[in-house]
């Protein structure tokens, strides 16, 4: 197994650690793995001009994903990394909304 370390926001890291543990395998069958797998882009070996250097992105925290040999030679752009963090943020908000509006909810507030 190989590891890729993706920059994410600290609160998203806390959410992922609670829900999935300290590492997620990219070939697991869950929302986060499927989302990341769909965002990975293969390098075009015939046209190296498509690979553009980009600045290192720092969102405050990092999270490790286990990848296999089949996903080597792929990359994420800075835009994809931000989209990944925003998608997980939206997932957190949807879960909080469902929690607050659950028929058996005792109160309408989430800490």
Residue, then its C-alpha position, 0 to 999 in steps of 0.5 A: x500500500x502507498x499513502x497520499x496525504x491530502x490537505x484538508x480543513x482541521x474540522x474535516x479531519x476530525x470528522x473523518x477520524x471519528x467516522x472512518x478512523x485515522x486512514x481511509x483506503x481509497x478502495x473502500x465502499x464509502x462516500x469519501x473513498x468514492x468521491x476521492x477516487x472520482x477526482x483522481x486524474x491520470x497523468x498524460x504521458x504523451x503531453x507533459x505540458x498538461x502537468x502544471x506546477x502549482x503552489x503547495x496548498x495548506x488548509x490547516x491539516x492533512x489526512x492520509x489515504x491508502x492507495x494501491x498500485x492501480x492508482x499510482x500515476x494519478x494526481x489531484x489539482x489544488x481545485x480538486x482538493x478544495x472541491x473535496x474539502x467543500x464536498x465533505x463540508x456539505x456532507x457534515x452540514x447535511x448530517x447536522x440538518x438531519x440530526x436537528x430535524x429528526x422526528x425524535x430530536x430532543x432539541x433543535x441545536x447541534x454543538 
